[in-house]
Amino acid sequence: MVIGLIPEDEERRLFEKLIQYYKKLYPGLTFRKKEMRLKPKQIGELHYTYPGEEVEATSKEKIRMIREALAYNYRTPIILLKKKKKTIILDGHRRVRVAFKQGMPWNALVIIPSKDIEFGIESMIMGKVKDLFGK
């Protein structure tokens, strides 16, 4: 484990908490779980949400830490919400940016709703990763 970065087991706990949160927030919907390995092109197509001011303030430092941690096999998956026409980043914004800039695949934990409804997080979409952080 690399100090200062989220370990995989903690990310998996967050994944389960997010599913429970969405079940309460959207009663009547069910959610499937899926694990997948995203190719660099798929990472570019992800919809990037605003990660918050506090996160942005430390973004460059955390990105540097993630890049350095790659040498030690740091590969904590990201968390995504998969709809029919878009896949939205819920957690792992900096990991996404590093993977995209490095042109490398990355693992994801994916929440898939039973119906294609409008989720509140969609109002925070800034654009696709490739458009925001293109090479």
C-alpha positions, 0 to 999 in steps of 0.5 A: 500500500502506498501511503496517502492513496486509497487502497483497493479494499477501501475502494471496494467498501466505498463501492458497496456504500454507493450502491446502498446509497443509490438504492435509498435515493432511487427506491424501486431501482435495482443495481447490478455490479460489474468489474471491467478493465477499461482500455485507454480509448474507453477511459477517454469516453468517460464522463468526468464529474466535478470532483470538488474544490478540496480535491482540485486543490490537491490534484497535482500532488495526488496525480504525482503520487499515483504516477510514482505508485504505478512502479509499485503496482498501485492499481486501485480501481475507479468507480463508475455509474454505467447508463445506456449512453454514458458512463460517469466517474463517481470516484477515482478522478485522478486515477482516471487522469493518470491512466488517460495521460499514460495511455494505460488500461485501468480496472473499474467497479461499475454500478449499472441501474435497472432503468435509464433515469436521470441521476443527480450526479449528471448535473456535475458532468464537466465533459468527457475525459478525452475532451478535458484532458486530451493529449 
